[in-house]
Amino acid sequence: MPEHLAAYSNSPVISETSNGDGTRTVVYGPTMKMSTYLVAFVVGPFEETAAVDVDGIPLRVVYPKGKGHLAPFSLEIGAFALRFFSEYFDIAYPGEKLDLVAIPDFAFGAMENLGCVNFRETALLADPENTSRIALERIVDVVAHEIAHMWFGDLVTMGWWEGIWLNEAFATFMESICTDHFRPEWKKWVSFNPSRDMAFTVDGQHSTRPIEYEVISPNDCRGMFDILTYTNGCAVLRML
């Protein structure tokens, strides 16, 4: 890869070697056994914060060059969520490190690649002094959601896509619990109510579907990433 670019993956770097031609070779350590959709390689003009030690796990925020002043808030919530979930589940974080990576052009809101979570910039980077409370809450929700996936989805993965709610409804539920502990004054479960009501409205239609149903084709799978899986699933879990 070009020497002037930074590179990140699921596991820590074992070695870096200059090839003498303007490129270098980066070698990463082996990961735990995991699903292939969780593999990540991020290469680009990035910088990263100094690592924060969270009970033995190095945590960093990776950002496009020049945007380091927008990283401290997500570093704070990342450290809180990583420690919170490790204690809540009483199961150690399954990776060796955790990088939260802000990518300028990213199709999804975020993706829970083990140890190398990718985010849209707007879902990770912010200046709390000049950002609305609702936007900050969104960042906390997304960071907590993706870190919850390190257990729900990464450490344990559903056998097939009809179990996607085991990833997304549980991660949404745990995101809300974590956010509520991080900023109790935000009253997270109160602000959850409008989205819950929207999910119940969709679920009240004749065209609704169960939270879990048989997945045969790729289109069946894509159709499950909706308000019924995330929000209705979370609401049902909370009721249970």
Phi and psi restraints in degrees (value plus and minus 20) as a CYANA .aco file:
   2 PRO   PHI     -79.8   -39.8
   2 PRO   PSI     117.8   157.8
   3 GLU   PHI     -84.6   -44.6
   3 GLU   PSI     -45.9    -5.9
   4 HIS   PHI    -103.8   -63.8
   4 HIS   PSI     -23.3    16.7
   5 LEU   PHI    -121.8   -81.8
   5 LEU   PSI     133.9   173.9
   6 ALA   PHI    -115.6   -75.6
   6 ALA   PSI     134.3   174.3
   7 ALA   PHI    -158.8  -118.8
   7 ALA   PSI     121.3   161.3
   8 TYR   PHI    -159.1  -119.1
   8 TYR   PSI     129.0   169.0
   9 SER   PHI    -167.4  -127.4
   9 SER   PSI    -188.2  -148.2
  10 ASN   PHI     -88.3   -48.3
  10 ASN   PSI     -50.9   -10.9
  11 SER   PHI    -139.0   -99.0
  11 SER   PSI     147.8   187.8
  12 PRO   PHI     -86.4   -46.4
  12 PRO   PSI     136.9   176.9
  13 VAL   PHI     -92.8   -52.8
  13 VAL   PSI     110.9   150.9
  14 ILE   PHI    -110.3   -70.3
  14 ILE   PSI     -62.1   -22.1
  15 SER   PHI    -176.1  -136.1
  15 SER   PSI     133.2   173.2
  16 GLU   PHI    -152.4  -112.4
  16 GLU   PSI     110.6   150.6
  17 THR   PHI    -149.1  -109.1
  17 THR   PSI     106.2   146.2
  18 SER   PHI     -94.9   -54.9
  18 SER   PSI     114.1   154.1
  19 ASN   PHI    -112.9   -72.9
  19 ASN   PSI     -21.9    18.1
  20 GLY   PHI      58.2    98.2
  20 GLY   PSI     -15.5    24.5
  21 ASP   PHI    -146.1  -106.1
  21 ASP   PSI       3.9    43.9
  22 GLY   PHI      68.0   108.0
  22 GLY   PSI     -16.7    23.3
  23 THR   PHI    -142.1  -102.1
  23 THR   PSI     144.8   184.8
  24 ARG   PHI    -160.2  -120.2
  24 ARG   PSI     137.4   177.4
  25 THR   PHI    -126.6   -86.6
  25 THR   PSI     106.9   146.9
  26 VAL   PHI    -132.7   -92.7
  26 VAL   PSI     109.1   149.1
  27 VAL   PHI    -135.5   -95.5
  27 VAL   PSI     110.5   150.5
  28 TYR   PHI    -127.6   -87.6
  28 TYR   PSI     134.4   174.4
  29 GLY   PHI     -92.5   -52.5
  29 GLY   PSI     143.6   183.6
  30 PRO   PHI     -88.1   -48.1
  30 PRO   PSI     128.4   168.4
  31 THR   PHI    -112.4   -72.4
  31 THR   PSI     150.6   190.6
  32 MET   PHI     -87.6   -47.6
  32 MET   PSI     148.3   188.3
  33 LYS   PHI     -83.7   -43.7
  33 LYS   PSI     105.3   145.3
  34 MET   PHI    -173.7  -133.7
  34 MET   PSI     143.5   183.5
  35 SER   PHI     -88.1   -48.1
  35 SER   PSI     125.8   165.8
  36 THR   PHI     -85.6   -45.6
  36 THR   PSI     -44.7    -4.7
  37 TYR   PHI     -90.3   -50.3
  37 TYR   PSI     -27.3    12.7
  38 LEU   PHI    -114.7   -74.7
  38 LEU   PSI     -24.4    15.6
  39 VAL   PHI     -89.9   -49.9
  39 VAL   PSI     118.9   158.9
  40 ALA   PHI    -160.3  -120.3
  40 ALA   PSI     119.1   159.1
  41 PHE   PHI    -151.5  -111.5
  41 PHE   PSI     103.9   143.9
  42 VAL   PHI    -141.3  -101.3
  42 VAL   PSI     100.8   140.8
  43 VAL   PHI    -150.0  -110.0
  43 VAL   PSI     109.6   149.6
  44 GLY   PHI     152.9   192.9
  44 GLY   PSI    -194.2  -154.2
  45 PRO   PHI    -100.5   -60.5
  45 PRO   PSI      51.7    91.7
  46 PHE   PHI    -131.4   -91.4
  46 PHE   PSI     139.3   179.3
  47 GLU   PHI    -148.3  -108.3
  47 GLU   PSI     148.8   188.8
  48 GLU   PHI    -160.7  -120.7
  48 GLU   PSI     135.4   175.4
  49 THR   PHI     -90.3   -50.3
  49 THR   PSI     143.9   183.9
  50 ALA   PHI     -83.0   -43.0
  50 ALA   PSI     126.3   166.3
  51 ALA   PHI     -90.2   -50.2
  51 ALA   PSI     117.1   157.1
  52 VAL   PHI    -120.5   -80.5
  52 VAL   PSI     110.1   150.1
  53 ASP   PHI    -103.5   -63.5
  53 ASP   PSI      94.2   134.2
  54 VAL   PHI    -129.7   -89.7
  54 VAL   PSI      69.0   109.0
  55 ASP   PHI      31.7    71.7
  55 ASP   PSI      25.3    65.3
  56 GLY   PHI      75.1   115.1
  56 GLY   PSI     -26.7    13.3
  57 ILE   PHI    -125.6   -85.6
  57 ILE   PSI      99.5   139.5
  58 PRO   PHI     -94.7   -54.7
  58 PRO   PSI     105.9   145.9
  59 LEU   PHI    -136.6   -96.6
  59 LEU   PSI     110.9   150.9
  60 ARG   PHI    -153.1  -113.1
  60 ARG   PSI     136.2   176.2
  61 VAL   PHI    -129.2   -89.2
  61 VAL   PSI     107.0   147.0
  62 VAL   PHI    -124.1   -84.1
  62 VAL   PSI     115.5   155.5
  63 TYR   PHI    -165.6  -125.6
  63 TYR   PSI     136.7   176.7
  64 PRO   PHI     -80.4   -40.4
  64 PRO   PSI     127.8   167.8
  65 LYS   PHI     -72.9   -32.9
  65 LYS   PSI     115.3   155.3
  66 GLY   PHI      70.8   110.8
  66 GLY   PSI     -19.8    20.2
  67 LYS   PHI    -134.8   -94.8
  67 LYS   PSI       2.6    42.6
  68 GLY   PHI     -82.9   -42.9
  68 GLY   PSI     -46.9    -6.9
  69 HIS   PHI     -88.9   -48.9
  69 HIS   PSI     -32.2     7.8
  70 LEU   PHI    -117.8   -77.8
  70 LEU   PSI     -16.0    24.0
  71 ALA   PHI    -114.1   -74.1
  71 ALA   PSI     -46.5    -6.5
  72 PRO   PHI     -77.7   -37.7
  72 PRO   PSI     -56.8   -16.8
  73 PHE   PHI     -83.6   -43.6
  73 PHE   PSI     -66.3   -26.3
  74 SER   PHI     -89.6   -49.6
  74 SER   PSI     -49.0    -9.0
  75 LEU   PHI     -85.4   -45.4
  75 LEU   PSI     -58.8   -18.8
  76 GLU   PHI     -84.7   -44.7
  76 GLU   PSI     -68.9   -28.9
  77 ILE   PHI     -89.0   -49.0
  77 ILE   PSI     -54.2   -14.2
  78 GLY   PHI     -81.8   -41.8
  78 GLY   PSI     -64.2   -24.2
  79 ALA   PHI     -84.9   -44.9
  79 ALA   PSI     -61.5   -21.5
  80 PHE   PHI     -82.4   -42.4
  80 PHE   PSI     -68.2   -28.2
  81 ALA   PHI     -85.8   -45.8
  81 ALA   PSI     -61.4   -21.4
  82 LEU   PHI     -81.5   -41.5
  82 LEU   PSI     -64.2   -24.2
  83 ARG   PHI     -90.2   -50.2
  83 ARG   PSI     -60.8   -20.8
  84 PHE   PHI     -80.3   -40.3
  84 PHE   PSI     -68.4   -28.4
  85 PHE   PHI     -90.3   -50.3
  85 PHE   PSI     -57.2   -17.2
  86 SER   PHI     -79.0   -39.0
  86 SER   PSI     -60.4   -20.4
  87 GLU   PHI     -97.7   -57.7
  87 GLU   PSI     -58.9   -18.9
  88 TYR   PHI     -83.6   -43.6
  88 TYR   PSI     -66.1   -26.1
  89 PHE   PHI    -102.3   -62.3
  89 PHE   PSI     -37.3     2.7
  90 ASP   PHI      36.4    76.4
  90 ASP   PSI      16.5    56.5
  91 ILE   PHI    -154.2  -114.2
  91 ILE   PSI     108.8   148.8
  92 ALA   PHI     -83.2   -43.2
  92 ALA   PSI     127.4   167.4
  93 TYR   PHI     -73.5   -33.5
  93 TYR   PSI     112.3   152.3
  94 PRO   PHI     -99.5   -59.5
  94 PRO   PSI     -32.4     7.6
  95 GLY   PHI    -115.8   -75.8
  95 GLY   PSI     158.3   198.3
  96 GLU   PHI    -118.3   -78.3
  96 GLU   PSI     -39.7     0.3
  97 LYS   PHI    -176.0  -136.0
  97 LYS   PSI     149.2   189.2
  98 LEU   PHI    -161.9  -121.9
  98 LEU   PSI      96.8   136.8
  99 ASP   PHI    -128.7   -88.7
  99 ASP   PSI     111.1   151.1
 100 LEU   PHI    -124.4   -84.4
 100 LEU   PSI      93.7   133.7
 101 VAL   PHI    -130.6   -90.6
 101 VAL   PSI     100.0   140.0
 102 ALA   PHI    -110.3   -70.3
 102 ALA   PSI      97.6   137.6
 103 ILE   PHI    -132.6   -92.6
 103 ILE   PSI     108.4   148.4
 104 PRO   PHI     -80.5   -40.5
 104 PRO   PSI     -58.0   -18.0
 105 ASP   PHI    -144.8  -104.8
 105 ASP   PSI      73.4   113.4
 106 PHE   PHI    -154.4  -114.4
 106 PHE   PSI     103.6   143.6
 107 ALA   PHI     -84.9   -44.9
 107 ALA   PSI     -57.2   -17.2
 108 PHE   PHI    -117.7   -77.7
 108 PHE   PSI     150.0   190.0
 109 GLY   PHI     -85.7   -45.7
 109 GLY   PSI     -64.8   -24.8
 110 ALA   PHI    -186.5  -146.5
 110 ALA   PSI     143.0   183.0
 111 MET   PHI    -161.8  -121.8
 111 MET   PSI     112.2   152.2
 112 GLU   PHI    -104.6   -64.6
 112 GLU   PSI      22.4    62.4
 113 ASN   PHI     -75.9   -35.9
 113 ASN   PSI     111.7   151.7
 114 LEU   PHI     -76.4   -36.4
 114 LEU   PSI     102.5   142.5
 115 GLY   PHI      53.5    93.5
 115 GLY   PSI     -25.7    14.3
 116 CYS   PHI    -167.4  -127.4
 116 CYS   PSI      50.1    90.1
 117 VAL   PHI     -98.9   -58.9
 117 VAL   PSI     110.1   150.1
 118 ASN   PHI    -121.3   -81.3
 118 ASN   PSI     119.4   159.4
 119 PHE   PHI    -154.0  -114.0
 119 PHE   PSI     132.0   172.0
 120 ARG   PHI     -83.0   -43.0
 120 ARG   PSI     129.6   169.6
 121 GLU   PHI     -74.2   -34.2
 121 GLU   PSI     -63.3   -23.3
 122 THR   PHI     -89.5   -49.5
 122 THR   PSI     -34.3     5.7
 123 ALA   PHI    -114.3   -74.3
 123 ALA   PSI     -18.6    21.4
 124 LEU   PHI    -155.9  -115.9
 124 LEU   PSI     -58.3   -18.3
 125 LEU   PHI    -121.7   -81.7
 125 LEU   PSI     114.3   154.3
 126 ALA   PHI    -185.3  -145.3
 126 ALA   PSI     133.2   173.2
 127 ASP   PHI    -122.4   -82.4
 127 ASP   PSI      86.6   126.6
 128 PRO   PHI     -77.4   -37.4
 128 PRO   PSI     -46.5    -6.5
 129 GLU   PHI     -93.4   -53.4
 129 GLU   PSI     -39.0     1.0
 130 ASN   PHI    -149.3  -109.3
 130 ASN   PSI       8.5    48.5
 131 THR   PHI    -149.2  -109.2
 131 THR   PSI     119.0   159.0
 132 SER   PHI     -85.8   -45.8
 132 SER   PSI     136.4   176.4
 133 ARG   PHI     -81.9   -41.9
 133 ARG   PSI     -57.8   -17.8
 134 ILE   PHI     -86.5   -46.5
 134 ILE   PSI     -55.4   -15.4
 135 ALA   PHI     -90.3   -50.3
 135 ALA   PSI     -58.1   -18.1
 136 LEU   PHI     -85.4   -45.4
 136 LEU   PSI     -61.1   -21.1
 137 GLU   PHI     -82.7   -42.7
 137 GLU   PSI     -56.9   -16.9
 138 ARG   PHI     -81.9   -41.9
 138 ARG   PSI     -62.8   -22.8
 139 ILE   PHI     -83.1   -43.1
 139 ILE   PSI     -65.3   -25.3
 140 VAL   PHI     -80.7   -40.7
 140 VAL   PSI     -64.5   -24.5
 141 ASP   PHI     -78.1   -38.1
 141 ASP   PSI     -68.3   -28.3
 142 VAL   PHI     -87.7   -47.7
 142 VAL   PSI     -64.0   -24.0
 143 VAL   PHI     -82.8   -42.8
 143 VAL   PSI     -65.1   -25.1
 144 ALA   PHI     -84.1   -44.1
 144 ALA   PSI     -60.0   -20.0
 145 HIS   PHI     -79.1   -39.1
 145 HIS   PSI     -69.1   -29.1
 146 GLU   PHI     -88.6   -48.6
 146 GLU   PSI     -56.5   -16.5
 147 ILE   PHI     -90.3   -50.3
 147 ILE   PSI     -54.3   -14.3
 148 ALA   PHI     -80.0   -40.0
 148 ALA   PSI     -53.3   -13.3
 149 HIS   PHI     -82.9   -42.9
 149 HIS   PSI     -40.6    -0.6
 150 MET   PHI     -79.6   -39.6
 150 MET   PSI     -46.2    -6.2
 151 TRP   PHI    -118.9   -78.9
 151 TRP   PSI     -76.2   -36.2
 152 PHE   PHI    -104.6   -64.6
 152 PHE   PSI      71.4   111.4
 153 GLY   PHI     109.4   149.4
 153 GLY   PSI     -61.1   -21.1
 154 ASP   PHI    -118.6   -78.6
 154 ASP   PSI     -78.0   -38.0
 155 LEU   PHI     -83.1   -43.1
 155 LEU   PSI     -63.5   -23.5
 156 VAL   PHI    -145.9  -105.9
 156 VAL   PSI     104.3   144.3
 157 THR   PHI    -137.8   -97.8
 157 THR   PSI     121.6   161.6
 158 MET   PHI     -82.5   -42.5
 158 MET   PSI     131.1   171.1
 159 GLY   PHI     -89.0   -49.0
 159 GLY   PSI     -51.7   -11.7
 160 TRP   PHI    -174.7  -134.7
 160 TRP   PSI     151.5   191.5
 161 TRP   PHI     -90.9   -50.9
 161 TRP   PSI     -35.0     5.0
 162 GLU   PHI     -85.6   -45.6
 162 GLU   PSI     -37.5     2.5
 163 GLY   PHI    -112.2   -72.2
 163 GLY   PSI      -1.5    38.5
 164 ILE   PHI     -81.1   -41.1
 164 ILE   PSI     -45.8    -5.8
 165 TRP   PHI     -84.7   -44.7
 165 TRP   PSI     -45.9    -5.9
 166 LEU   PHI     -85.2   -45.2
 166 LEU   PSI     -46.6    -6.6
 167 ASN   PHI     -99.7   -59.7
 167 ASN   PSI     -80.2   -40.2
 168 GLU   PHI    -103.4   -63.4
 168 GLU   PSI     -60.9   -20.9
 169 ALA   PHI     -86.8   -46.8
 169 ALA   PSI     -61.5   -21.5
 170 PHE   PHI     -88.0   -48.0
 170 PHE   PSI     -60.3   -20.3
 171 ALA   PHI     -85.0   -45.0
 171 ALA   PSI     -58.0   -18.0
 172 THR   PHI     -86.1   -46.1
 172 THR   PSI     -61.3   -21.3
 173 PHE   PHI     -82.2   -42.2
 173 PHE   PSI     -67.4   -27.4
 174 MET   PHI     -89.2   -49.2
 174 MET   PSI     -54.2   -14.2
 175 GLU   PHI     -77.3   -37.3
 175 GLU   PSI     -63.2   -23.2
 176 SER   PHI     -88.5   -48.5
 176 SER   PSI     -60.1   -20.1
 177 ILE   PHI     -83.0   -43.0
 177 ILE   PSI     -65.1   -25.1
 178 CYS   PHI     -84.5   -44.5
 178 CYS   PSI     -66.4   -26.4
 179 THR   PHI     -79.9   -39.9
 179 THR   PSI     -59.5   -19.5
 180 ASP   PHI     -84.2   -44.2
 180 ASP   PSI     -54.6   -14.6
 181 HIS   PHI     -97.5   -57.5
 181 HIS   PSI     -53.6   -13.6
 182 PHE   PHI     -88.5   -48.5
 182 PHE   PSI     -64.5   -24.5
 183 ARG   PHI    -155.4  -115.4
 183 ARG   PSI      59.4    99.4
 184 PRO   PHI     -77.0   -37.0
 184 PRO   PSI     -50.3   -10.3
 185 GLU   PHI     -88.1   -48.1
 185 GLU   PSI     -35.6     4.4
 186 TRP   PHI     -96.7   -56.7
 186 TRP   PSI     -36.1     3.9
 187 LYS   PHI      32.2    72.2
 187 LYS   PSI      42.1    82.1
 188 LYS   PHI     -75.1   -35.1
 188 LYS   PSI     -61.7   -21.7
 189 TRP   PHI     -90.2   -50.2
 189 TRP   PSI     -40.8    -0.8
 190 VAL   PHI     -93.8   -53.8
 190 VAL   PSI     -65.6   -25.6
 191 SER   PHI     -90.9   -50.9
 191 SER   PSI     -35.6     4.4
 192 PHE   PHI     -92.8   -52.8
 192 PHE   PSI     -44.6    -4.6
 193 ASN   PHI     -78.1   -38.1
 193 ASN   PSI     -64.2   -24.2
 194 PRO   PHI     -79.9   -39.9
 194 PRO   PSI     -61.8   -21.8
 195 SER   PHI     -90.2   -50.2
 195 SER   PSI     -53.7   -13.7
 196 ARG   PHI     -82.4   -42.4
 196 ARG   PSI     -63.0   -23.0
 197 ASP   PHI     -83.8   -43.8
 197 ASP   PSI     -57.2   -17.2
 198 MET   PHI     -82.6   -42.6
 198 MET   PSI     -61.7   -21.7
 199 ALA   PHI     -84.8   -44.8
 199 ALA   PSI     -60.7   -20.7
 200 PHE   PHI     -85.7   -45.7
 200 PHE   PSI     -53.7   -13.7
 201 THR   PHI     -84.3   -44.3
 201 THR   PSI     -64.7   -24.7
 202 VAL   PHI     -83.8   -43.8
 202 VAL   PSI     -61.8   -21.8
 203 ASP   PHI     -88.5   -48.5
 203 ASP   PSI     -39.8     0.2
 204 GLY   PHI    -104.3   -64.3
 204 GLY   PSI     -22.7    17.3
 205 GLN   PHI    -103.2   -63.2
 205 GLN   PSI     136.1   176.1
 206 HIS   PHI     -83.8   -43.8
 206 HIS   PSI     -45.2    -5.2
 207 SER   PHI    -107.8   -67.8
 207 SER   PSI     -11.9    28.1
 208 THR   PHI     -85.1   -45.1
 208 THR   PSI     151.7   191.7
 209 ARG   PHI    -157.9  -117.9
 209 ARG   PSI     143.0   183.0
 210 PRO   PHI     -86.9   -46.9
 210 PRO   PSI     140.8   180.8
 211 ILE   PHI     -82.0   -42.0
 211 ILE   PSI     -56.8   -16.8
 212 GLU   PHI    -140.0  -100.0
 212 GLU   PSI     112.2   152.2
 213 TYR   PHI    -169.7  -129.7
 213 TYR   PSI     145.5   185.5
 214 GLU   PHI     -84.9   -44.9
 214 GLU   PSI     112.4   152.4
 215 VAL   PHI    -129.2   -89.2
 215 VAL   PSI     101.4   141.4
 216 ILE   PHI    -134.1   -94.1
 216 ILE   PSI     -70.7   -30.7
 217 SER   PHI    -125.0   -85.0
 217 SER   PSI     143.4   183.4
 218 PRO   PHI     -77.1   -37.1
 218 PRO   PSI     -54.5   -14.5
 219 ASN   PHI     -84.1   -44.1
 219 ASN   PSI     -54.9   -14.9
 220 ASP   PHI     -79.9   -39.9
 220 ASP   PSI     -62.8   -22.8
 221 CYS   PHI     -84.8   -44.8
 221 CYS   PSI     -68.4   -28.4
 222 ARG   PHI     -81.2   -41.2
 222 ARG   PSI     -53.7   -13.7
 223 GLY   PHI     -90.6   -50.6
 223 GLY   PSI     -31.4     8.6
 224 MET   PHI    -105.5   -65.5
 224 MET   PSI     -32.6     7.4
 225 PHE   PHI    -105.7   -65.7
 225 PHE   PSI      53.7    93.7
 226 ASP   PHI    -163.5  -123.5
 226 ASP   PSI    -194.9  -154.9
 227 ILE   PHI     -86.1   -46.1
 227 ILE   PSI     -45.1    -5.1
 228 LEU   PHI     -91.7   -51.7
 228 LEU   PSI     -59.3   -19.3
 229 THR   PHI     -90.7   -50.7
 229 THR   PSI     -71.5   -31.5
 230 TYR   PHI     -94.7   -54.7
 230 TYR   PSI     -81.6   -41.6
 231 THR   PHI    -105.6   -65.6
 231 THR   PSI     -66.7   -26.7
 232 ASN   PHI     -83.7   -43.7
 232 ASN   PSI     -59.9   -19.9
 233 GLY   PHI     -80.7   -40.7
 233 GLY   PSI     -63.9   -23.9
 234 CYS   PHI     -81.4   -41.4
 234 CYS   PSI     -63.8   -23.8
 235 ALA   PHI     -82.0   -42.0
 235 ALA   PSI     -61.8   -21.8
 236 VAL   PHI     -84.9   -44.9
 236 VAL   PSI     -62.4   -22.4
 237 LEU   PHI     -80.3   -40.3
 237 LEU   PSI     -62.0   -22.0
 238 ARG   PHI     -85.3   -45.3
 238 ARG   PSI     -58.4   -18.4
 239 MET   PHI     -84.5   -44.5
 239 MET   PSI     -61.1   -21.1
